[in-house]
Structure formats: C-alpha cells, structure tokens
Amino acid sequence: MKYLIVIVVGVVIGLWAGVNIGKGNAIYENPFKEKSFVEDVIDSAKESIDDESLLDKGKDMLEETKEKMKESAKEAVDNL
C-alpha cells in the first residue's frame, strides 16, 4: 500500500512539473492556468524579433501612416 501511494504521488508531481516544463513555465506554477492574450503577444514578439528592431518597425510604420494621413488631408482640402 505504501508503494502505491508513493507511485501515485510521484506520478502526479511528475505530470505537474512536466506540463509546466512543456509550456515553458516555472515548475511551481499552476499548469492549468491559461496565458492572457497580452502575454502571448509579448512572448511571440520576443521570440520572433528582438525588442530594438520591433521598435524600429513600429517607428517606420508610424511614419508611413503619418505621410498617408498628410496626403489624404491634402487631397481632402484640394477637393473643397
């Protein structure tokens, strides 16, 4: 009976740790807790590109959007 309890407890602890390791979490965290959308986006951004290039791409996108808005405002004024 002792051995059965030890085996069951060992399997439960092993599954807990294994699921957390598989998800990339710390071993002591709750393996059933889902990540929020924001955490997923941050993890994805960190994995795909480094933070500096992400900021550079964001800056470029904002500059392009600013230019497009200037052009559309100019066209709107010209049409009046």
Biotite code that builds the C-alpha atoms (Angstrom):
import biotite.structure as struc

atoms = struc.array([
    struc.Atom([0.000, 0.000, 0.000], chain_id="A", res_id=1, res_name="MET", atom_name="CA", element="C"),
    struc.Atom([2.869, 2.387, 0.837], chain_id="A", res_id=2, res_name="LYS", atom_name="CA", element="C"),
    struc.Atom([4.407, 1.806, -2.557], chain_id="A", res_id=3, res_name="TYR", atom_name="CA", element="C"),
    struc.Atom([1.158, 2.536, -4.368], chain_id="A", res_id=4, res_name="LEU", atom_name="CA", element="C"),
    struc.Atom([0.786, 5.884, -2.581], chain_id="A", res_id=5, res_name="ILE", atom_name="CA", element="C"),
    struc.Atom([4.411, 6.794, -3.342], chain_id="A", res_id=6, res_name="VAL", atom_name="CA", element="C"),
    struc.Atom([3.930, 5.899, -7.020], chain_id="A", res_id=7, res_name="ILE", atom_name="CA", element="C"),
    struc.Atom([0.699, 7.897, -7.337], chain_id="A", res_id=8, res_name="VAL", atom_name="CA", element="C"),
    struc.Atom([2.202, 10.958, -5.625], chain_id="A", res_id=9, res_name="VAL", atom_name="CA", element="C"),
    struc.Atom([5.331, 10.669, -7.794], chain_id="A", res_id=10, res_name="GLY", atom_name="CA", element="C"),
    struc.Atom([3.292, 10.461, -10.992], chain_id="A", res_id=11, res_name="VAL", atom_name="CA", element="C"),
    struc.Atom([1.173, 13.477, -10.017], chain_id="A", res_id=12, res_name="VAL", atom_name="CA", element="C"),
    struc.Atom([4.236, 15.583, -9.179], chain_id="A", res_id=13, res_name="ILE", atom_name="CA", element="C"),
    struc.Atom([5.980, 14.423, -12.369], chain_id="A", res_id=14, res_name="GLY", atom_name="CA", element="C"),
    struc.Atom([2.993, 15.340, -14.531], chain_id="A", res_id=15, res_name="LEU", atom_name="CA", element="C"),
    struc.Atom([2.707, 18.742, -12.820], chain_id="A", res_id=16, res_name="TRP", atom_name="CA", element="C"),
    struc.Atom([6.358, 19.531, -13.469], chain_id="A", res_id=17, res_name="ALA", atom_name="CA", element="C"),
    struc.Atom([6.334, 18.001, -16.956], chain_id="A", res_id=18, res_name="GLY", atom_name="CA", element="C"),
    struc.Atom([3.364, 20.023, -18.141], chain_id="A", res_id=19, res_name="VAL", atom_name="CA", element="C"),
    struc.Atom([4.927, 23.220, -16.812], chain_id="A", res_id=20, res_name="ASN", atom_name="CA", element="C"),
    struc.Atom([8.249, 22.470, -18.464], chain_id="A", res_id=21, res_name="ILE", atom_name="CA", element="C"),
    struc.Atom([6.460, 21.700, -21.731], chain_id="A", res_id=22, res_name="GLY", atom_name="CA", element="C"),
    struc.Atom([4.629, 25.025, -21.613], chain_id="A", res_id=23, res_name="LYS", atom_name="CA", element="C"),
    struc.Atom([7.802, 26.922, -20.707], chain_id="A", res_id=24, res_name="GLY", atom_name="CA", element="C"),
    struc.Atom([6.536, 27.896, -17.243], chain_id="A", res_id=25, res_name="ASN", atom_name="CA", element="C"),
    struc.Atom([8.286, 27.660, -13.902], chain_id="A", res_id=26, res_name="ALA", atom_name="CA", element="C"),
    struc.Atom([7.893, 24.216, -12.314], chain_id="A", res_id=27, res_name="ILE", atom_name="CA", element="C"),
    struc.Atom([5.904, 25.526, -9.336], chain_id="A", res_id=28, res_name="TYR", atom_name="CA", element="C"),
    struc.Atom([3.250, 27.418, -11.385], chain_id="A", res_id=29, res_name="GLU", atom_name="CA", element="C"),
    struc.Atom([-0.273, 26.176, -11.986], chain_id="A", res_id=30, res_name="ASN", atom_name="CA", element="C"),
    struc.Atom([-0.168, 24.134, -15.215], chain_id="A", res_id=31, res_name="PRO", atom_name="CA", element="C"),
    struc.Atom([-3.879, 24.688, -15.864], chain_id="A", res_id=32, res_name="PHE", atom_name="CA", element="C"),
    struc.Atom([-3.679, 28.493, -15.875], chain_id="A", res_id=33, res_name="LYS", atom_name="CA", element="C"),
    struc.Atom([-4.048, 29.899, -19.384], chain_id="A", res_id=34, res_name="GLU", atom_name="CA", element="C"),
    struc.Atom([-1.840, 32.747, -20.567], chain_id="A", res_id=35, res_name="LYS", atom_name="CA", element="C"),
    struc.Atom([-3.556, 36.007, -21.315], chain_id="A", res_id=36, res_name="SER", atom_name="CA", element="C"),
    struc.Atom([-3.626, 37.366, -24.847], chain_id="A", res_id=37, res_name="PHE", atom_name="CA", element="C"),
    struc.Atom([-1.156, 40.111, -23.934], chain_id="A", res_id=38, res_name="VAL", atom_name="CA", element="C"),
    struc.Atom([1.334, 37.603, -22.520], chain_id="A", res_id=39, res_name="GLU", atom_name="CA", element="C"),
    struc.Atom([1.059, 35.526, -25.703], chain_id="A", res_id=40, res_name="ASP", atom_name="CA", element="C"),
    struc.Atom([1.712, 38.571, -27.890], chain_id="A", res_id=41, res_name="VAL", atom_name="CA", element="C"),
    struc.Atom([4.715, 39.614, -25.791], chain_id="A", res_id=42, res_name="ILE", atom_name="CA", element="C"),
    struc.Atom([6.184, 36.101, -25.864], chain_id="A", res_id=43, res_name="ASP", atom_name="CA", element="C"),
    struc.Atom([5.645, 35.888, -29.604], chain_id="A", res_id=44, res_name="SER", atom_name="CA", element="C"),
    struc.Atom([7.324, 39.236, -30.210], chain_id="A", res_id=45, res_name="ALA", atom_name="CA", element="C"),
    struc.Atom([10.296, 38.288, -28.050], chain_id="A", res_id=46, res_name="LYS", atom_name="CA", element="C"),
    struc.Atom([10.744, 35.005, -29.884], chain_id="A", res_id=47, res_name="GLU", atom_name="CA", element="C"),
    struc.Atom([10.435, 36.330, -33.417], chain_id="A", res_id=48, res_name="SER", atom_name="CA", element="C"),
    struc.Atom([12.441, 39.567, -33.266], chain_id="A", res_id=49, res_name="ILE", atom_name="CA", element="C"),
    struc.Atom([14.451, 41.462, -30.702], chain_id="A", res_id=50, res_name="ASP", atom_name="CA", element="C"),
    struc.Atom([12.940, 44.489, -28.955], chain_id="A", res_id=51, res_name="ASP", atom_name="CA", element="C"),
    struc.Atom([15.014, 47.129, -30.779], chain_id="A", res_id=52, res_name="GLU", atom_name="CA", element="C"),
    struc.Atom([14.004, 46.019, -34.250], chain_id="A", res_id=53, res_name="SER", atom_name="CA", element="C"),
    struc.Atom([10.378, 45.820, -33.081], chain_id="A", res_id=54, res_name="LEU", atom_name="CA", element="C"),
    struc.Atom([10.581, 49.455, -32.007], chain_id="A", res_id=55, res_name="LEU", atom_name="CA", element="C"),
    struc.Atom([12.228, 50.407, -35.292], chain_id="A", res_id=56, res_name="ASP", atom_name="CA", element="C"),
    struc.Atom([9.493, 48.693, -37.288], chain_id="A", res_id=57, res_name="LYS", atom_name="CA", element="C"),
    struc.Atom([6.846, 50.435, -35.194], chain_id="A", res_id=58, res_name="GLY", atom_name="CA", element="C"),
    struc.Atom([8.530, 53.790, -35.796], chain_id="A", res_id=59, res_name="LYS", atom_name="CA", element="C"),
    struc.Atom([8.667, 53.163, -39.557], chain_id="A", res_id=60, res_name="ASP", atom_name="CA", element="C"),
    struc.Atom([5.011, 52.149, -39.609], chain_id="A", res_id=61, res_name="MET", atom_name="CA", element="C"),
    struc.Atom([4.001, 55.306, -37.728], chain_id="A", res_id=62, res_name="LEU", atom_name="CA", element="C"),
    struc.Atom([5.976, 57.493, -40.121], chain_id="A", res_id=63, res_name="GLU", atom_name="CA", element="C"),
    struc.Atom([4.345, 55.824, -43.144], chain_id="A", res_id=64, res_name="GLU", atom_name="CA", element="C"),
    struc.Atom([0.899, 56.273, -41.602], chain_id="A", res_id=65, res_name="THR", atom_name="CA", element="C"),
    struc.Atom([1.655, 59.925, -40.879], chain_id="A", res_id=66, res_name="LYS", atom_name="CA", element="C"),
    struc.Atom([2.623, 60.523, -44.503], chain_id="A", res_id=67, res_name="GLU", atom_name="CA", element="C"),
    struc.Atom([-0.514, 58.778, -45.780], chain_id="A", res_id=68, res_name="LYS", atom_name="CA", element="C"),
    struc.Atom([-2.673, 60.890, -43.463], chain_id="A", res_id=69, res_name="MET", atom_name="CA", element="C"),
    struc.Atom([-0.971, 64.083, -44.688], chain_id="A", res_id=70, res_name="LYS", atom_name="CA", element="C"),
    struc.Atom([-1.627, 63.100, -48.284], chain_id="A", res_id=71, res_name="GLU", atom_name="CA", element="C"),
    struc.Atom([-5.268, 62.245, -47.669], chain_id="A", res_id=72, res_name="SER", atom_name="CA", element="C"),
    struc.Atom([-5.791, 65.512, -45.745], chain_id="A", res_id=73, res_name="ALA", atom_name="CA", element="C"),
    struc.Atom([-4.153, 67.447, -48.599], chain_id="A", res_id=74, res_name="LYS", atom_name="CA", element="C"),
    struc.Atom([-6.424, 65.727, -51.134], chain_id="A", res_id=75, res_name="GLU", atom_name="CA", element="C"),
    struc.Atom([-9.475, 66.490, -48.990], chain_id="A", res_id=76, res_name="ALA", atom_name="CA", element="C"),
    struc.Atom([-8.529, 70.193, -48.817], chain_id="A", res_id=77, res_name="VAL", atom_name="CA", element="C"),
    struc.Atom([-7.857, 70.300, -52.558], chain_id="A", res_id=78, res_name="ASP", atom_name="CA", element="C"),
    struc.Atom([-11.298, 68.791, -53.256], chain_id="A", res_id=79, res_name="ASN", atom_name="CA", element="C"),
    struc.Atom([-13.003, 71.586, -51.296], chain_id="A", res_id=80, res_name="LEU", atom_name="CA", element="C"),
])
